[in-house]
Amino acid sequence: IATLVPCLVVVVLSPLIARSYGQTFEGLAGLLAFVVFSTIFTSVSNVYAQAFTSLSKNWLMFFIRFLRDFLIIVLFILLVKLLKLNGAWSLAYSNMLLNVLFLVLMIFIYKKINNVKFN
């Protein structure tokens, strides 16, 4: 809820925000609306990151985040070079995809470490 409400406000205001940048940023409203929702996954994964930190799993968090960030860069480059996508949208897609996968991985590892049964 703490992330969803501000996201919705930005999405609703994205046409106004995009207009303030002028004509050179065509398509910014859609991009902004898409990118804002990746913060929801980041916000939830930060809760798990704090849980791992409280369990003294700092190195585990380092390696998971390093892998995520490295894969964001690799996927971004692949989308730009191979699929010839726009740079901003390529970064937005790679960021969203890897943040969702990162969250799923964090949930899986957290449940595994704490012996929680998967439903």
Disulfide bonds with the S-S distance in Angstrom:
none
